[in-house]
Amino acid sequence: MQTQIIRWQHYTNISALSHAARDTILQCAEQAIAERGQFLIVLAGGSTPRPIYELMREAQADWSKWHIYYNDDRCLSQDHAERNSLMAEQTWLGHVAIPANQIHAIPAELGAVPGAKAYAETLAGVGEFDLVLLGLGEDGHTASLFPRELWKNESGDVTLAVTNAPKPPAERITLSASRLSATRKVLFLVSGASKQQAVDDWRAGKSIPASAIKPENGVDVYYSDVNL
Ligand code: 6PG
């Protein structure tokens, strides 16, 4: 079983973390576009990424080469305030010139099972991502891979339908740990004292969903307001 390589980078607060994450995203994009003519990024949901996406809105980039995916979304209507895709659209994507057909929201409004199937078809022709952004939940979850759920996905599925998530709403769609690991770079965004226990468990080598994300190049964790 491959060991997860983790590089921890501390920031004094969420603003410093957000500015650093913005810079890292833009650097990754520039390198990917120079080397392969496109940049495939997978966005995180929840609240931590919001200030980062707001900074991205003002960034200068060759948006025509960007392809946007999501690591998870909630099974709610497309215009529901709790949709991860709506948050990204409102804070960032709706304000920059990424071609609409290069923004691949998860069709979570279809429901967990049909939506997961549809998104797996969307990803069928997609190779390794360039950058995956991930959050960390207080229980060690990431994307919508929750402890005690089916996150120990060994069946090679690309997407998973989640119907009893402990973090509301219960019904979600998530990329699997293996698909989230098929990327050149992973950047976890962790902020807030409420994540301390999850970070402690992670560093103690406990088996939490975040520790199942094992890209070849390891993972980077930008963190603030927690202690190592
Ligand atoms: C979701 C997210 C989830 C999130 C973590 C951290 O849809 O809820 O994908 O995995 O990243 O729960 O959330 P915060 O950034 O809000 O703490």
Boltz pocket constraint, residues with backbone or C-beta under 6 A from the ligand:
constraints:
  - pocket:
      binder: B
      contacts: [[A, 44], [A, 45], [A, 46], [A, 47], [A, 48], [A, 49], [A, 72], [A, 73], [A, 74], [A, 84], [A, 134], [A, 135], [A, 136], [A, 137], [A, 138], [A, 141], [A, 142], [A, 143], [A, 144], [A, 167], [A, 189], [A, 191]]
      max_distance: 6.0
